Amino acid sequence: MPELLYGRNAVREALRARRRQLHRLRVSSGVQETGVIAEIIRLAEQAAIPVERVERQALDRQLREANHQGVALETGPYPYVELDACLALAAERKEPALLLLIDHLQDPQNVGTLLRTAEVVGAHGVALPGRRAAEITPAVVNASAGATEHLQIVLVGNLVQTIAELQRNGVWVVGLEDDEVAQDLDRADLNMPLALVVGAEGAGLARLVRERCDFLVRLPMAGQIASLNAAVAGSIALYHAWRQRARAD
């Protein structure tokens, strides 16, 4: 089924990445064709994609309440990959694996935030469970500012089995959980092939996922609020792991 991506960053990154089938660009007739919009049109023309000027109301009707910013891109479905491709990318870059596993996090904004961070730190892949989690929808693409289009994302049937497969391949799996047995993030050694697991908002990691992790980490806190938003906490942990490994190199 075709998808309609929206938002200037999401559309631009899909055109830059060219990983999807790209069918048609729609630009609102009232939008100024300068800056990012001009770049989007140029990228579409370079890819020989038809550019259609439409009334803003037509985009509003198609995308309902979405903030499309005057531009939409009709594409094919998201190009998921297999887990082996993520490990192969790490080997190709001659880097220890850095992966993000998302455990039943459903809010598109939170998922998009985590994916944006994963792309920024150069993660080799992301795994999402195929049920009870936000898949890569246009809303997630928009929330990630188009980072999805540059990431290798795996849709898995069973996250516990995926963790076991990573461990067989020498990847340490670390769960982010505010638990009494968890190590403080800034004291944990993360300079290794690593997969960070971030759980659902409120519920945290599923029991079987938590038990399968090699160890748990938590973010030390000094304030009065009990915990951070899952996407914020996961982003901090990912960034910290990346910087710790970079300093070691």
N, C-alpha and C positions, 0 to 999 in steps of 0.2 A: 504493500500500500504506500502511495506517495505521502510525504510529510511536508508541512509548511513551516519552515523555520522563520523566526521573526526576531527583530531587534538588530541594530546596526553591527554590534560586535559579533553576535552569533552568525549573522549572514556573511560578514566579511571573512571570518575564520573558516567557515565551510567552503567558501570560494578559494581561499588561500590553500587549504589542505587538499582539496579535490579528492577526498577519499570516498565520497558518496557519488551516486548518480545525480547529476545536476540538470534540472529540466527547464526552469523558467524563473527569471527574476521579476518581481513586481515592485514598482516604485510609485509611491503616492504622487499624484500630479501636483500637489501643493507644496512638496518638500523642496528645499533649495539643493540643487545638485552640486554641492561644494563639499570640501573636506572628506569625511568618511563616506558619504553617499557617492561622491565622485569616484573615490577609490573602488567602491563596490561595483559601480557601473563599469569601470575600466576592467576589473577582474572578470566580470561576467562576459564582456566583449572579447577579452583575451581567450576565454574558454569556449567561445562561440555559443553562449547561452542566450536565448532570446530575452530581451528586456522589454517589459510591458509597463506603460504608464497607466495607472488606474486611479479612479476617484478614491479619496481617503475613506469615504463611507463604505466602499466595496471591501477594503481591507478590514475595516471595523467589523463588518458583518461576518467575514470569514474567520477572523481571529477573536471575535467577541470582545472580552474585556482585556485582552493581552495588550501590553504596551509595545506595539510593533515599531514605533519610531519612524513610520512612513516607508518601511521596506519589509519584504517577505521573499523567501526563496523556496520554490517547490523542488523537493529532492526525493531521492529514494530513501529506504530505511537506513538506520544506523548500521555501520559495518562492524559488528562485533568480531572479536578474534578468539582464538583458543589460548589457553594458559601457556602453552609451549612458546607462543609468539612473544609473550612478555619476557620469559626467561632467555629466549634467543636474543632479544633486543639488548638485555643487560650484558650478555656475552659479547655481542657485536660492539658495544661501546667499551668493553673491557672494564666494566664497573660491577661492584657487588649489587645484587638485585635490590631494588626499592619498590615495594608494591603497597597498594592500599586495598584493604578488604572492607567492604561496607556491609554490616550485619543488620538487615531489615530496617534501614533508615528510609522513611517514606516521603518526607517533605521535599519537594523538588528544589526549594531554595537551599536547604541544608546540603543536599546531595550536590547541587551545582557549586556551592562554596567549596566543598571538599575536593571536587574534581578540578576546580580552578587552582587550588593550592597544589594538588598532585602534579598538574602540568607545570606550574612555576618551579617546583623543586626537581623536575626532570624524572618523575616516577616512571618506571618501565611498564607499569600496567595497573589496572584497577579491576577488582572482581566484585560483581553484584549478584546476589541471589535472585533467581528468576521469579520468585514468589514473595509476596509481602515486602516488596522494596520498590523504590522508584526506579524504573528503567530509563533509558536515554530518550526521553520525550522532548518535543520542542521547548517545553517549559524548563526542563533541566539544561538543555543547550543554552538557552537564554540566560539562565541563572549562573551558568559557568562562564559567561562572556565568550562562548565559543571554544573554551578549552577542550571540551569533549572531542572536537574535530581533530585534535592533535594527539589524543591519548589512545592507547590500546586498552580497550575495555572488554572484559570477559563476562558473559552472562552464565552463571553456574547454577546447576540444579541443587547442589548440596554444599554449603559452605564448609562444613566439617570435613567432607571428603577432599575439598580443595585445599584446606589447610594441611591435611595428611600428605597430599601430593607434593605440596611445596616443601614440607619437612623432608620428604624422601629425596628431594633435589637440593638439600643443604640450606634451605631458607629457614631462618628463625622467625617464628610467628609470635608477635607481641600484641597483647590485647590492651586497649586503653580502657581502664575501669577504675572507679574510685572505690577500691577495696582495701581492707586492712593488710592483705598480703602483698599488695602492689608496691613496687619500688617507686620512689620519687623519680620523675622523668629526668631531672637534671643529674641524678646519680646513676642512672642506668647506662650500661655500655650498649650502644646501638650501632657500633661500627662493625657491621657484619651483613651478609645477605639477609634482608629484613622485609617482613610483611607486617604492616600495622593494621590491626583490626579495630574499627570504630563501630560502636553499637547504636541502637535506636535511641532517639530522644526519650529520656525518662527511664525506659526499661533497661538500657545498657546492653551488654552482650548476652546472647542466649546462653543457657547453662552449658550445653554441650560444646559450644564454641569457646566459652571461657575455659572449660576444663581441658580443651585440646591445645590451648596456647602454651608456648614454652615458658613464658612468664608474663606478668601484668605490670603496667606502669600507670601512674596517676600524676595529675598535675597538682603540686602543692599550692594551697590558696591561703590568703591572709584575710580576706574580707568576710562579710556576714552572709553572703549568698552561698548556698550549699554546693552549687556546681555551675560549670559553664555549659552553654549551648554545645550540642554534640559537634556541630560543624566548626565552631571556634576552637574547642578543645582538640579535635582531630587535626585541624590546620596547624595549631601550635606544635603538636607532637610531630607531625610530618616535617615541619620546617626545622625543628630542633634536631631531628634525626639526620636530615640532610646536612645541616651545618656541622654537626659533630663528625660526620664522616668526611666532610670536606676539610676540616681542620686536621684530621688524622692523616689524610693524604698529603 
